[in-house]
Amino acid sequence: MITANAHIAAMAPYALADMSVPSGKRLISLAQNESSLPASPCAIAAGRDALQKSQLYPDTNWTGLRTAISNVHELHADDILCGGGSMELFACLLQCYAGPGDRVLSTQYGYAFFRSATLAVGADYTAAPEQDFTVCVDALLAGADASTRIVCVANPGNPTGTRIARSELVRLRAGLDDDILLVIDEAYGEFADGPGEHTFDLAARGNTVILRTFSKAYGLAGLRVGWGVFPSSIARELRKLLISNNVSIASQAAAEAAMRDQGYMHTVCAETSARRDRFADRMRDLGLQVPQSHANFVLLKFASADAAARADRSLRAEGIVLRGMGGYGLPDCLRATIGSEADMERVIRLMSDWSKTGKQTC
């Protein structure tokens, strides 16, 4: 019987959330970092209309979508590549620039897919320590060595939600050797964007890539559309690996319309952020440690792994699923996606009742 390549056979499957709840309970998923609000009505209408052309292959150059992105962010369309989610773009970067004998460096609580994609190409994965759940540039610079080919940073981070300033990313790029590729994953960037904080211009150095997605702020997780800003030499190589028809007609149309409807996206981010901050404050009132989040989720740190597990069971018994963080080395933490106002209030009530029982402590 045929067997997988040794480095693939040695990998653990990518961990997905356990969505099981008791029979008869309505599932309330707060585990996937999905948007609690639907996509822009313009995006939904554009995707629906595009289905009338579903007998055709999609535009392999994503022309309308790249034009919309370039117009909104004042970028050159030729510097933009699109993929089936930003995960496809990242995986192809690893195939291009890392392999056996190379190291990929990320951070202690870096996005788990960084590690999976690294191991899939047979490279070694290492992680620099974070400080207070936040990327530490000094630790990354100290961790890079002659075998380091790629440094990848999620900003804001997942599962922490924390972020570092643009100035720190500039310092990181300046401190790395020129032949090390820096990949900045900004999947939650729309929740953190501020004046003077964009990093897209770093791609002009020739050794930096910035990735974004339509899955979070734009509410198009089910359509799988990611994009990034690439130096021309890297874009040229990456196009050799990207599937030529990687983003469907409906996905391109919906994403283009979503990008053009910036007002709706900003409303989603503002509403989500307001719910997030209210929820985080209430959780802190219960004695949990909650790092300041700049994303559509919060990290809840309990007094112990046992307390986190008991809280998870208590919520799951009522159909509410948060994401356990044991796989990130955080068994005392749960990650809560920000859902609807009603769902978040229900979590607050259940957590309050749970913390008041004599045997339970947060």
N, C-alpha and C positions, 0 to 999 in steps of 0.2 A: 504494500500500500504506500502511496506517495505521502511524504511528510513535508511539513512547512520548513522553510529555512530556519536554521537553529535560532537566530536572534528573534524571529517572529514567534516561534514556538515557546520561547522563554518569557515572552511578554504576558502580563495579565490583561484580560479584556478591559477596555475602557469602561470605567464604572459609571453606570447610570443610576438615577434616583429610583428607590423602591417606592412605587406608587400604590402599594396595597393598603386598603383600608377595610374595616369590618363590613361584612355584608349588610346592605341596607343603608349605609352611610353615604351621603353625597361626597364625592372626592373634591376637596379644595386643595389644589396643588399650589403650594408656595415654595416649590423646590427647583424650578427650572429657569428662573430669572426671565420669564416671559412678561410681556407687557400686559397690564391689567386692563388697558384701554385698547379698543380696536384700532386698526390702521386708519389712516386718513380716508374719508369717503371718496376722495379723488383717486386714491390708490386702488381702492376696491373696485371702483367703476372701471378704471383703466385695465386692471387685470381681467375683469369680466369681459370687456370688449375684446381684449387680445385673444381670448379663448376661441373666438371665431376664426382665428388664423392658426389654430393648433395643428393643422395638417402640415404646416411648414416648419422647417428648422429655424431656430432663433438666430438673430444677428450675432455673428461670431466676434464682432468688434464692439458690441454693446453701445452703438453709436449714440442713440438718444439718451441712454442712461449716463454715459460718460460726459455728454454735453451738459446734462442737468447738474451733475456733481461738480464739473469744472466751473460752471456759472455761479453756483452757490458758494463754493469755497475759493474761487478765484485761482484756479489751478489750470495747468495745461492738460487738455484731454488726453494727449498722448502719454502722459505720465501716470495715467490711471489704468489699473487692471481690475477686472471684476471676476468673482468666483462664486461657486456654490457655497456661500457662507465664507467668512474670513478663514475658517479652518482649512478649506481647500487651498487657499493662497499660502497659508503658513506651511502646510504639509509639502507643497511644491517647492517652497523656499528651502526646506530641509533636504529634499531630494537633490536640489541644485548644488547646495553649498556645504553639506555635511555628509560624513560617512564614517566607516570604521577607522578608528584612530583619532577622530576629531572629537572635540568637546563642545557641547552646547551649554551655556551658562544662563541660568535664570535666577529666581529668588525663592526663598524658603516657602512662601505660600503662593508661588506662581501658578497660573492656570494649568490644570492637570494635563490638558492636551499638549502643552509644550513638551512634557516628558514623553507622552505616547508617540508623538511624531518623531522625536529624537530617536527613541529606541527602534522605531520602524525602519530607520535608515541605517541602523547598526552603529550609531554614534553614542558617545558617553554623555550622560546628563548630570550636571552638577547644579547645586543651588546655593546661593550666597544668603547669609542670614539677613532677616529683616529686623527693624527696630520698631516696637510698638505696632506690629502688623503693617508696617510701611516699608516700601522699598528703600534700601540704603545704598546710595551710589558709591560710597567709600568701600563697602563690602563687595560690591560688584567689581570695582576696579582692582581690589586686592585679589579677587578670585579668578580674574582673567590671566591666562598664561599662554605660552607659545602654542599650545594645542587647541586653544579656543578659537572656533570659527564663527560662532554666532552667539550673541547675547540677546535674550528676549525678555522684555519687560511688559507686563500688563499695567496700564495706567488709564483709569482707575483699575485697581487690582480685583481679581476674583479668586478667592471668596471674601476678601477683606473689605472691599469697597473704598479703601484709602487711595490717595493719590499723592504724587510729588509734583512740584511746579515745573514748568517748562525750563526754567533756569537750571534745575537739577539734571534734566535730560540733556540739555546742552553741555553741561559739565561732564556727564557720563560719556557722551559722544567724543568730546575733546580729549578725554583721558584714555580712551581705548585706542589700540593700534589701528591704523587706517585699513588694514586687511581683515579686520573683524567686522562682520555685518551686525548692525544693531537693528532689531525688529521691535517696534513699539506697537503693542496691541491696544487699540483704543476702542474696544467693543462698546464701552459705556461712555465714550468721549462726549456725546451730546449732553449728558447729564452734568458734565464738569466744564464744558467750554466756557471760557471767559475772555474778555479783551486781552489780546497779547499772549494767549496761552496756546494757540495752535502750534503744532509741531511739523506741519506738512513741509515747510521750507527746508527741514533737515535732510530731506531726500536729495536735495541738490548737491549735497556733499559727495554723493556717489556710493555711499556705504551704509545708508539708513533707509529703512522701509517703515511706513506707517500704515497700519491696517484698521479698517472700520467695518461696520456691519449694519444691515437694515433690520436685524433680528430684535433689537432692544427698543430704542427710542422710537423707531418707525413702526413697530408692531408687525413685522413681516417674517417672524421666525419660521413659519410654516412654508414660506416660499424660498428660503435659503439663498440670500443674496449678500455677498460681502464685496468690499472694494478696498483698494489701497493705492498709496502713492509710492511710485518706484523710480529709482534712477534708471535711465534709459538702458544702460548695459545689463542691469538685472532684469528689467522687464523683457528684454529680448530673449534672455535665457529661459525665463519663466514661461513664456508663451509656448515653448517647445513641450512643456509638460502639462499645461492646462488642457482639459478636454475642450475641443473646439466649440461644442454646443453646450457649455456648462451651465448657462443660466437660461431658463426657459423663456419663451415669448411672454407668457403671463407674468413671470417674475420680473423680467426687465421692464415691462410696461408699468406694473404696480410700483416698482422701486423708483422709476423715473418720476411718476406722478407724486409719490411720497416725498422725494427730494425737493420737488418744486413747491410743495405745500409746507414751507418752513414754519408758518404760523401755527399750523396744527401740531407739528412736532414739538415746538416750544411749549405749547399748552400741555401736551402729554408730559413733558419733562417737568414742568412746573407743578402740575397736580401730583405726579408720582413723588417728586421730591418733598412736597409738603406732607403727604401721607407718611413717607419714610421718616421724616424728622419727628413727626408727632409720635409715631410708633416707637422710634428709638428712645425718645424721652420717657415714654411710659415703661419701656423695658428697663431703662436705667433706674427708674423709680422702684422697680421690683428688686433691685440689687444686682442686675446683670451688667457685665462690662460690654459696651457696644462701641466699637471704633466709629469715628465719624465717617459716614459713607458718602461717596459721590456717585453712586450708581442706583439701580432700581432694586436694591436688596440691602439687608443689614446682616452683620455677623453678630451672633449672640453668644457670649462667653459665660458659661456657668461656673459654679464653684468647683465642680469636679466632672469627670466623665460620667459617673453614675448619675449625677443630677441631670446632665444633658440627656442621657438615655431615658430617664424617667419622664422628663418633660416631653420628649419625643413620643413616647408611648401614650402619654396622656392626651396629647393633641391628636395623634393618629387614631385613637379610639373614637374621636369625634369627627373623623374624616379629613383632618387637616394634616397635610404632609409638608414638613420642612426638610431641608437637606442636611443629613449628618455629615460632619466634617472629619471623620476619622481618617479618611484617605489622604487628607492634607496634613496629618499629624496633629490634628486639633480635635481629639475625641471629646473634649469638654465644650465643644461649640456646635451650634446649629446655625444654618444660614436661612434666612427668611426672605423670600421674594416679596415685594410690596404688591399686594393684591388690591381688590376693591376696598372701598371704605368700610363696607359691612363686614367683609372677611377679616380685615385687620382689627376691627373692633371686637370681633368674636375671639380672635386670638388673644387680644388683651384681656378680655373677661376670663377666658379659660386659664391663661397664665397667672392672672391675679388670684383666682380661686386655688390653683395648684400651689402657688407660693404661700398661701395662708394656712394650708393644712399643716398640722403640727409636725408631721414627719418629713415634710419636704422643705428644702432650702435651695434657693437659686445658687 
